[in-house]
Amino acid sequence: MIIVIFIAGAIEASQSSLLKIWKKKVADISVFETNIRFIGGLLAAYALTGDKMYVQKATDVANILLPAFETPTGIPYALVNPVSGRSHNWDWTNGGFSILSEFGSLQLEFDYLSQLTQNFIYSSKVSRIREVVLSVKTDDGLYPNYLHPKSGKWGPKHVSVGALGDSFYEYLLKSWIRSGKNDTVYKEMYDLALKSIKKYLLRYSRQNHLAYFIELKGKREVHKMDHLACFIVGLLALEALNENDIKRRSDTLKLAEEIANTCHESYIRTATGIGPESFRFTNDIEGMAISDKEKYYILRPEVIEGWFYLWRVTGKNKYREWCWVAAKNIEKYCRTTGGYSGIKNVYNAEVVHDDVQQSFVIAETFKYLYLTFSNDSIMPLNEWVFNTEAHAFPIIT
């Protein structure tokens, strides 16, 4: 919320909206969510204002998370108690595994915090994570979604660019970019990962040749894409923007646009013009949700985020048009008297709201819409990199 206000130019108004930090809370907190939302938001607020108070608050929050890293491998647990420091993983991971997208999405914030404070305990924590990931062999260059923080071994082979995997790959590329392209290890990891993803996960539908990425569960292929997985459109566009090789840039951008079209199809095939939580590809179904558990929309940003990046990179007006249509549909079907709400079935124009306004609708969905219709000189992509919650950090020059 703070960062949206700053980017929109209403800096003075933000003074009444300063983020409050609760140091005492009985419930456990998510290391990942606290990092990307709170630490990321506070560091971005500093980057945009120069007010060192935000750095101090980010430091306070980061220190609360540090006990989660006290594992035999240095791979952090998912949850930490802010008072006792007791840490553990989600019960549902079966076996005490840490999640790839969670422990792999910390370095942008922790490295930036160390840069600002000159306290390198934070960067050392994420450097250790990278060492462990590099030391553990993977099958076919694909990273499973689970790694055990005690043994340092991969869990069951479940590979996805959607839930549980997504932002790990995002942070590989963005960490290289934010370093001023000096940290080439992250770029090498990204290149190897994307090569394997394209080789083993990329598929095209039989009906209309729509590009999509499958999930792997062991040897079983799951022909499903999450709304979350549409983030890869923006990632590929950002890769293309920073690619010097002309052919590779062209190929990467082509794939980004193909996946963007698939995500667009998932939107226009619904009654609301808003895409579902996930959509499938079978002999009979193309780009649509099957079960009721997949038909909801909780104000997610990833599809709009991808179109924003493609607008910036290609200048093709259709991506702005797609964003505008999506914005109007969100306004039509998700707006309520008290804000914005998710909807339970995007295939029914008589919407039923879930009565929840997710914080990322402001931090991400609306921010990317705002930037899509703003001048490209606002948050230029050669000067800023966005974390996975769309908080902006300056690129090192």
N, C-alpha and C positions, 0 to 999 in steps of 0.2 A: 504494500500500500504506500509506504513512504517513498519508494523508488518511483512508482508511477507518478506521484505528485511532483517529484523533482524533475523527471523527464518532461512532464507536461508544462513545466515552467512555473508552477505555483509553489515556489520554495518557501515563502513566508507562511503559507497555509499549513505546511507540514509541521510547523512548530507545535501545533495543537494535536498532532497525530503521532508524536514520538512513541516508538515501540517501548513498552514496559518489559523489564526483565524480572521474572520471578525466580529468585535463587533457591527458594524453599518450596518444594512441591513433593508430595508424598508419592504420587504415581511415577512410574518409570517413563522415560522419554526416549524417543527414537533418535539415535545418533545421526542417522542419515537425514531425517526430516529436520531436526534441529540445526544441522549444519547448513543444508541448502537454503532453508527459509530464514532462520534467525541470523546465523553468522554471515551467510551470503548477503542478506538484506542490509545488515549493519555495515559490512565492508563496502557495499555499493553506495550506501548513504555517505560514507566517508569519501569515496572516490568522487562523488558528485558535489560535495560541499566543502571538503577539507576540514571538517569539524572532527578533531581527534577524540571527542567523546564517544563517537561511534566505534572507533578502534578499541577503546578501553572496554566498552560493552561487549564487543565481539570477543575480546580476550577473556572476559569473565565467563561467557558462555562456553568458549572452547575449553577452558580449564575444567568446567563441569563434565565435559565429555571424555577427558583424558583417561579416567579409570577404565573405560571400555577397551582401551588398547592394551591393557595389562593381561595379555594372553601369551601362551608359550611361543606363538609364531609372530605376534604383533598384529595379526588380523583381528580387527576389533569385533566385539560383540555388537549386536543390533540395538540393545536397550541398556540404559544406565539410569540408576536412581540418583537424582540431583543432590540428595542429602547424604546418603550413605556411600554412594559410589559403587554399590553392588551392580554387577553387569551380567547379562545373560542374553541368549538368542531367543528368537520367537519360538514358542512351543510347536507351532505348526510346521516348522522346517524338518521335523522328524530326524533326530540324530544330532541336534545341536549345531547345524551348519550355519555359517554366515552367508549372506546373499551378495552375489557379484555386483549388482547395481548399487548396493548400499555401501559396502566397503571400498568399492571402486569409484565412488563419486565424492571424494573428500579433498582431493589434492588441490583443486583450484582455490578453495577457500583457505586451506591450511597453509599452502605455499604463499598466498598473498598476505595472510596474517603474519607469517614469519618475516616476510619482506618489510612490512610496515613496522613491526615491533622489534626486529632484529633479535627475536627470541626464536631459535631454530628448533625448539622442541616440537613445534607443530609440523614443520616440514620434515623433520626426522621420522615422525610417525607415518606419514604417507610415503616417504621414501622406502621405509621398511615394507610396507604393503606391496610396493612395486617389486622389491627384491624377491618377496615370497612368490608372487604371481609369475615372475620370470623364471624362478627356479623349479616350478612344477610343470612337468610336461603335459601337453594337451594332445588329444587325438585330432589329427587333421587340422591343427591350428585353431580349433573351435574351443571357446572357453565355456565350461559348464557353469550353470547358475549358482552352484553351491560349492563352498570351500570350508573345510573344518578348521576352526581357529586353534585347535590343540594339535592336531596331527599335521596340518598343512597339506592335506590331501583333498583332491576334488571329490565331490559327492556324486550321486547318480547323474548320468549324462542327460541333462535337460538343457538344451541350448535355445536361446531366444533373443531376438532383438527387440522384443516387447517387454512385458513385465518380467522383472527379476534380472534382466540383462542390460536393458537399454542404455542407461546413462553411463555405464562403464565405458562403452565405446565412445560415447559423446565426450567424456572427459579425457580420453587419450588424445583425440585431435585438438580439443580446446586447450589442453595443458601445453601442448607444443606451440600453438598459436600465441597463447598468453606469454610464453617465455621469450617472445620475439623470435620464435623458430630456432632457438638455441638448444633446447632440450630435445635432441633428436631421438632419444630412446623412446619417448612417448610416440613420436611419429612412426618409428619402426614397428612398435607394438600395434599401432593403429593400422598401418599398411598390411601387416600380416593377418590381422584379424579380419579386416574387410575383404581381403583376397579370399579367405576361407568362407566368409559369409556369402559372398557372391557365388563361389564355386559350389557350395553344399546346400545353401538355403534358398537361393533365388529360384522362383518358379514362374510360369506363365499359365494363366487360365486357358482351358480348352475352348471356351465360348468366344471370348473377345480378346484373347491374348493380353489380359491384364497382368502386369508384373506384381509379384508379392513375395514375401519371405515366409517360409514355413517355420515351425518349431520342430525340434528333434527331442523326442523322449526315448532314450536308448536308441534303438534302430527304427523306432516308429516315427513316421512323418505325420505331423499334425498340420493340416492345410488351413491354418487360421492366422489372421493378423489382428493384433490388438490395435485399438485407437492409439495407444501408447507407441506402437511400433512405427507409426507415421512420422515420428520425430526424425527418422532416418532421412527423410526428404531434406530437411534443413541441414542435417549433418553432411550429406553428400554435396549439397549446394555450397556449403562452407568449405568443404574439401576442394571442390572445383575452383572456388574463388582464390584459394591459396596454392593452386597447382601450377607449376611452370611448364610442365610437359603438355604440349598442345593436344596430343591424341588422348592422353589420360584425362585431361580436363574435359574434353569433349565427351568421352565415354562416361565419365562420372556424372556429368550434368545430364546426359541422356537418361541414365538410370534414375537420377533424382526426379526428372520430369515424368518418367514412366510410373514410378511409385506415387508421385503426387496425383497423377490422373486416377490411379486405383483408389487412393484415399478420397478423391473427389467423387468417384463413382459410389463409394460407400455412403456418401452424403445424399446424393441426388436420387438414390434408389429408396429413400424413406419418405414417409408422408410429411415429415416436418422439415426435410432438407437438412437435417442434422444427423451425423453419423453415429452408429452404435458403439458400444464398448469394445466389441470385437466382431469380426466378420469372417466368413468361411468360403472355401472354394471346394466344390465337389463336382461330380458329373452333372448334377442338376441345379446347383446353387453357385452363384458367382457374386462375391463381394457383399454378402448379406448375412446378418445374424440368423442363427437357427433357433436357439433356445431363449426363453424369457430372461435368463441370467446374462444374456449378451446384448439385449436390446435397449439398455438404458444409456443415458448420456449424463455425465456429472460435471458438465462445463469444462471438459478437458481442452487443452490448448494445442495439442501436437499437430493436428492437421493444419490449423491456421498458422502455426509457427513455421511449418514447412513452406507454405505458400508465401509467407513473408520473406523468407530467405530467397526463394526463387524470384520473387519480384525484385529484390535488391540486386541479385546476381545477374538475372537475364533482362530485366526491364520489360518483360512481357506483361501487357496489361491484363491478360486473362487471370493472372494470379491475384491482382487487386480486385477484379470483378468477383472471383470466387470468395475472397475474404468479405466483400461487401454483402453478398448474398447470405453468407453464413452469419454475419453480424445481424442482418435483418431478421433472420430466422431465430437466432438466440433471443433477440429482443421480443419477437412475437410469441415464442413458445416458452421461454425460460423466465421472462420478467414477471415479477410478482409485486404486490404492494410493499413488501419488505425487502426487496432486492432481487436477486436472481437465484433460481432453483434448478437443480437437475430434474430430468424427466425420466419416467420409468419405462417408456416404450416409444422409441422414435418413429415407429411404424404406424402409430395411431395419432392422428391430428387432434383428437380430443385428449389432450395431454393430462397426465396425472403427475403432479410434482412430488419430488422426494423431500421437499422442505429443507434442503441443505444448500447453503451457498459455500462452496469450497473456496478456500483462500486463493487457490491458483487461478481462479477466474479473473481476479484483479491483477495478481502478480504476473500472470503470463498471458491468458487469453486476451484480455482487454489491452494489455501493453503491446502485444504483437499487432493487434488491430490498429492501435493508435500509430505505431511506427510504420505500418504499411501505408497509411494515408498521410504521413508526415514527409517532410523533405529528407532526402537521404543523408543530408549533413547532420541530422539529429541521430546520435549514436552510430556513427559510421563503422562499418564492420572491419575496417583496417586500423581502428583505434580502440575498439571495445570488443570484449568477448562476454557472452551471457552464460551464466551458470545454468544448471538444469531447472532452476526456478525463475529464470529470466532476470536475475540480478546482474548488473553490468560491472565488469572489472576492466581496468585499463590494460592494454597490451604493453608489455615492457619494450621500451625503445632504446 
